[in-house]
Structure formats: C-alpha cells, structure tokens
Amino acid sequence: MDQLTRPAALLLDFGGVLVSTTRRADWSSELAAELHEQLRTYELSVDEIRSDLEAGAAADSAWKNAMSRPAAPRELTHREYWADFVAADWPAAPRAWVIAHATALCKRLGEVRQDRAHRDGIPELLDTAADAGIPVAVVSNALSGAVHRDYLDRTGLVKHLALQVYSDEVGLRKPNPELILLATRALGVPVEQTWYVGDNFDRDVVCGRRAGAGSVILMEAPGTYDRPYVVRAVPDAVVPGAGELRSLLLATL
C-alpha cells in the first residue's frame, strides 16, 4: 500500500461501512401479515404473500449482482420492485395496490428486513474528520434511502454529514461512477482528491476506480469476499473496521 494523501472529502458507503446490518429471520412473515391486512383480499393468503416477498428479495439480489457489470447501471424503481419482483402473478387489484404504494412499501420493507447499528469506531472517525475540516458524505445503493436517512437522524450521526446520496433517489446505482461524481460536485471538491470507502469489490471498488477517486478503500464486512464473479479492480487499502480507517486518516493529517 502506498502512502495515502490527505482527502479533501471522505465518501462512505452506508451498509457495511457506517453501519452493520443483521437480517431479521421473521421479516417476511411480519410484512406478509401487514400486507394481508392492508390488501383486505381473500385472493392471496398470508403464506402466498410471504413466499412472494422472499422470492422478490432473492430476485432483487440476483439483479443487483448482474447490475455490477454494466458501465453505467440505473437503479430499480420502487414500482418495478413490487410490480415485477413481488407481485407479477398477483390478481389485478392487489397488484395495483402495491404498485400505487410502492415507495412506502419499499421503506417498510427496509425497516422490517434488517436491524442496524453503527460500526465500532464510526463516531470517532466522524469526529476526526470534522476536527480536520474534512466533509463526509454518504454515497450508497439503497432500495429506500429514506430508511437510511431515518437511522442517521435517529442516532444523531447526521450532524457529522455534509451530504447523503442514495441510488433510489437519483435513479443510478454503483458501480455507476456518476453516483460518486454527484457527491463530489455537490461538495465542490475534485474527485481525485477524495477517499471512497466501501465494503465490496464489484460495486464499491469498481465504482471508485471508474469515478477516479483519489483513494479507494475497502472496509471488511460480512460478505466482502463473496464476489459474484472475478473482479479485477483492487483497492488502495483494506481495513477491518472504522478504527483502522481513522488511523489511516490521522496519518495524513
């Protein structure tokens, strides 16, 4: 690893970098029961809804892997998620209902599917960046960026952030380099003077390289090394957590 230079801005992924996530085992049953009550239909049982929710999540995961290959992938819309991945074979009335409420349902899905907690050392990292006058932005793929915004508001971490950019809100997804470039233009800093930190190769490291980030740093998280296919892009540094990232930052100050 070459000596890193002081960044003009620190760009962080959300899941895997700012926060760790834990999948809730009963998420599909909980959401299926809620939907069954809201749909007020006997055409779909709770078990059928639960099964389609799980199938939709699996289809979404496969689609995300595929979308790491195009040069400039777009993000799936909320309507597409519910119309095509969950409710494609539902009767007309309940399918129309979930399409009409797709944005709220994506947010609710994000709320019930995972528990979140910020990673050890994140407050200290953000304090160090603030003390050095280095703006911090979140640049992240998200089915519902509103869920991430709520978490950051609720925990108070938002006060450390200059900007949040989420894929569902801008219609683009990493590794589309435009996601990073949107952030650097908004911050008014050259992309080649930024650090981009993510937790996987095929989306984050590739995106940082495509955008021309000054340094691309991989923070290890569960699933980091589960690459869906060969990824040639390599990071400038690999750190196990936020404490080690803070040490890298301190070394440049």
C-alpha positions as CSV (number, residue, x, y, z in Angstrom):
1,M,0.0,0.0,0.0
2,D,1.4,3.4,-1.0
3,Q,1.1,6.3,1.4
4,L,-2.3,7.9,1.2
5,T,-2.7,11.6,0.8
6,R,-5.0,13.8,2.9
7,P,-8.5,13.7,1.4
8,A,-10.5,16.8,0.5
9,A,-13.6,14.8,1.3
10,L,-14.5,11.4,2.7
11,L,-17.2,9.4,0.9
12,L,-18.6,6.4,2.8
13,D,-20.9,3.6,1.9
14,F,-23.8,3.1,4.3
15,G,-24.3,-0.6,4.9
16,G,-21.1,-2.4,5.8
17,V,-19.2,0.9,6.4
18,L,-21.2,3.3,8.5
19,V,-23.5,0.6,9.9
20,S,-23.6,-3.2,10.2
21,T,-26.8,-4.9,9.4
22,T,-28.4,-8.1,10.6
23,R,-31.2,-9.8,8.7
24,R,-34.3,-10.4,10.8
25,A,-35.4,-14.0,10.5
26,D,-39.1,-13.2,10.7
27,W,-39.2,-10.2,8.4
28,S,-41.2,-11.8,5.6
29,S,-43.8,-13.2,7.9
30,E,-44.2,-9.8,9.6
31,L,-44.6,-7.9,6.4
32,A,-46.8,-10.5,4.8
33,A,-49.2,-10.2,7.8
34,E,-49.3,-6.4,7.4
35,L,-49.9,-6.6,3.7
36,H,-52.6,-9.1,4.0
37,E,-54.4,-6.8,6.4
38,Q,-54.0,-3.8,4.2
39,L,-55.0,-5.5,1.0
40,R,-58.2,-6.8,2.5
41,T,-58.5,-9.6,0.0
42,Y,-59.1,-13.3,0.1
43,E,-57.4,-13.8,-3.2
44,L,-53.9,-14.1,-1.5
45,S,-53.1,-15.9,1.7
46,V,-50.5,-14.7,4.2
47,D,-48.3,-17.6,3.1
48,E,-48.6,-16.8,-0.5
49,I,-47.6,-13.2,0.2
50,R,-44.7,-14.3,2.4
51,S,-43.5,-16.6,-0.3
52,D,-43.6,-13.9,-3.0
53,L,-41.8,-11.4,-0.7
54,E,-39.0,-13.9,-0.2
55,A,-38.9,-14.6,-4.0
56,G,-38.8,-10.9,-4.7
57,A,-35.8,-10.4,-2.3
58,A,-33.9,-13.3,-4.0
59,A,-34.7,-11.9,-7.5
60,D,-33.5,-8.4,-6.4
61,S,-30.2,-9.9,-5.0
62,A,-29.5,-11.6,-8.3
63,W,-30.4,-8.5,-10.3
64,K,-28.0,-6.4,-8.2
65,N,-25.2,-8.8,-8.9
66,A,-25.9,-8.5,-12.6
67,M,-26.0,-4.7,-12.5
68,S,-22.4,-4.6,-11.3
69,R,-21.3,-5.4,-14.9
70,P,-22.8,-2.6,-17.0
71,A,-20.7,0.6,-17.3
72,A,-23.5,2.9,-16.0
73,P,-26.3,0.9,-14.3
74,R,-29.5,2.5,-13.3
75,E,-31.4,1.7,-10.1
76,L,-34.5,-0.4,-10.0
77,T,-37.6,1.8,-9.3
78,H,-39.8,1.1,-6.3
79,R,-42.7,0.4,-8.7
80,E,-40.6,-2.1,-10.6
81,Y,-39.6,-3.9,-7.4
82,W,-43.2,-4.5,-6.4
83,A,-44.7,-4.9,-9.9
84,D,-42.1,-7.3,-11.3
85,F,-40.2,-8.9,-8.4
86,V,-43.0,-9.4,-5.9
87,A,-46.5,-9.2,-7.4
88,A,-46.0,-10.2,-11.1
89,D,-48.6,-13.0,-10.8
90,W,-50.9,-11.5,-8.3
91,P,-54.6,-10.7,-9.1
92,A,-55.1,-7.3,-10.6
93,A,-56.5,-5.5,-7.6
94,P,-53.8,-6.3,-5.0
95,R,-51.1,-5.9,-7.7
96,A,-52.3,-2.4,-8.5
97,W,-52.5,-1.6,-4.8
98,V,-48.8,-2.4,-4.1
99,I,-47.7,-0.6,-7.2
100,A,-49.6,2.5,-6.1
101,H,-47.9,2.3,-2.7
102,A,-44.5,1.1,-3.8
103,T,-42.4,3.8,-2.3
104,A,-43.9,3.5,1.2
105,L,-43.7,-0.3,0.9
106,C,-40.0,-0.2,0.0
107,K,-39.4,1.9,3.1
108,R,-41.4,-0.5,5.2
109,L,-39.5,-3.4,3.7
110,G,-36.2,-1.8,4.7
111,E,-37.4,-1.2,8.2
112,V,-38.6,-4.8,8.9
113,R,-35.9,-6.7,7.0
114,Q,-32.8,-5.6,8.9
115,D,-31.6,-4.4,12.2
116,R,-28.9,-1.7,12.1
117,A,-26.2,-0.4,14.4
118,H,-23.3,1.8,13.6
119,R,-19.9,0.1,13.4
120,D,-17.4,0.4,16.2
121,G,-15.3,3.5,15.8
122,I,-17.6,5.4,13.5
123,P,-18.3,8.3,15.9
124,E,-14.6,8.7,16.5
125,L,-13.9,8.6,12.7
126,L,-16.5,11.2,12.0
127,D,-15.2,13.4,14.9
128,T,-11.7,13.2,13.5
129,A,-12.8,14.2,10.0
130,A,-14.8,17.1,11.5
131,D,-11.9,18.3,13.5
132,A,-9.7,18.3,10.4
133,G,-12.3,20.2,8.3
134,I,-12.9,17.2,6.0
135,P,-16.5,16.9,4.8
136,V,-18.1,13.5,5.0
137,A,-20.8,12.2,2.6
138,V,-22.7,9.0,2.3
139,V,-22.8,7.6,-1.2
140,S,-24.8,4.3,-1.2
141,N,-27.0,2.0,-3.1
142,A,-30.4,1.7,-1.4
143,L,-33.8,0.2,-2.1
144,S,-35.1,3.0,0.2
145,G,-32.7,5.8,1.1
146,A,-35.4,7.1,3.4
147,V,-34.7,4.2,5.8
148,H,-31.0,5.2,5.9
149,R,-31.9,8.9,6.5
150,D,-34.2,8.0,9.3
151,Y,-31.5,5.9,11.0
152,L,-28.9,8.7,10.7
153,D,-31.4,11.2,12.1
154,R,-32.4,9.0,14.9
155,T,-28.9,8.2,16.0
156,G,-27.6,11.8,15.6
157,L,-24.9,10.7,13.1
158,V,-26.5,13.0,10.5
159,K,-24.9,16.0,12.2
160,H,-21.5,14.8,11.0
161,L,-22.6,14.5,7.4
162,A,-22.4,17.2,4.7
163,L,-24.4,15.2,2.1
164,Q,-26.3,11.9,1.5
165,V,-26.6,10.4,-2.0
166,Y,-28.8,7.3,-2.4
167,S,-29.3,5.3,-5.5
168,D,-33.1,5.1,-5.4
169,E,-33.3,8.9,-5.1
170,V,-31.1,9.6,-8.1
171,G,-32.1,6.6,-10.3
172,L,-28.5,5.4,-10.6
173,R,-26.6,2.6,-8.7
174,K,-23.0,1.8,-8.1
175,P,-20.8,0.9,-9.8
176,N,-22.1,3.8,-12.0
177,P,-19.4,6.4,-11.4
178,E,-21.9,9.2,-11.6
179,L,-23.1,8.4,-8.1
180,I,-19.7,9.4,-6.7
181,L,-19.4,12.3,-9.1
182,L,-22.8,13.7,-8.0
183,A,-21.4,13.8,-4.5
184,T,-18.1,15.5,-5.4
185,R,-19.8,18.1,-7.5
186,A,-22.2,18.9,-4.7
187,L,-19.3,19.2,-2.2
188,G,-17.3,21.3,-4.6
189,V,-14.2,19.0,-4.4
190,P,-12.2,17.3,-7.1
191,V,-13.0,13.6,-7.2
192,E,-9.2,12.8,-7.5
193,Q,-8.8,14.3,-4.0
194,T,-11.4,12.2,-2.3
195,W,-11.3,8.9,-0.5
196,Y,-14.1,6.5,-1.3
197,V,-14.8,3.7,1.3
198,G,-17.0,0.7,0.6
199,D,-17.3,-2.9,1.7
200,N,-17.4,-4.9,-1.5
201,F,-15.4,-5.3,-4.7
202,D,-17.9,-5.4,-7.5
203,R,-19.9,-2.3,-6.6
204,D,-17.7,-0.1,-4.4
205,V,-14.1,-0.7,-5.5
206,V,-15.2,-0.8,-9.2
207,C,-17.2,2.4,-8.7
208,G,-14.3,4.2,-7.0
209,R,-12.0,3.3,-9.8
210,R,-14.4,4.3,-12.6
211,A,-15.0,7.6,-10.9
212,G,-11.3,8.3,-10.5
213,A,-11.4,8.7,-6.7
214,G,-8.0,9.6,-5.2
215,S,-8.0,6.6,-3.0
216,V,-10.4,3.6,-2.9
217,I,-10.5,1.9,0.4
218,L,-12.2,-1.5,1.2
219,M,-13.6,-1.9,4.7
220,E,-14.2,-5.6,5.5
221,A,-17.7,-6.7,6.4
222,P,-19.6,-10.0,6.2
223,G,-19.8,-10.8,2.5
224,T,-16.9,-8.6,1.4
225,Y,-15.1,-11.5,-0.2
226,D,-18.2,-13.2,-1.6
227,R,-17.6,-11.8,-5.1
228,P,-20.3,-12.9,-7.6
229,Y,-17.6,-13.2,-10.3
230,V,-14.0,-12.2,-11.0
231,V,-13.4,-8.5,-10.2
232,R,-10.1,-7.1,-11.4
233,A,-10.3,-3.8,-9.6
234,V,-8.3,-3.7,-6.4
235,P,-8.4,-1.1,-3.6
236,D,-5.6,1.1,-2.4
237,A,-6.0,-0.1,1.1
238,V,-8.0,-2.7,3.1
239,V,-9.1,-2.1,6.7
240,P,-11.0,-4.3,9.0
241,G,-13.0,-1.5,10.6
242,A,-13.6,2.2,11.3
243,G,-10.8,2.4,13.9
244,E,-8.2,1.4,11.3
245,L,-9.7,3.8,8.7
246,R,-9.4,6.5,11.3
247,S,-5.7,5.6,11.8
248,L,-5.1,5.9,8.0
249,L,-6.8,9.3,8.1
250,L,-4.8,10.5,11.1
251,A,-1.6,9.5,9.3
252,T,-2.3,12.0,6.6
253,L,-3.1,15.0,8.9
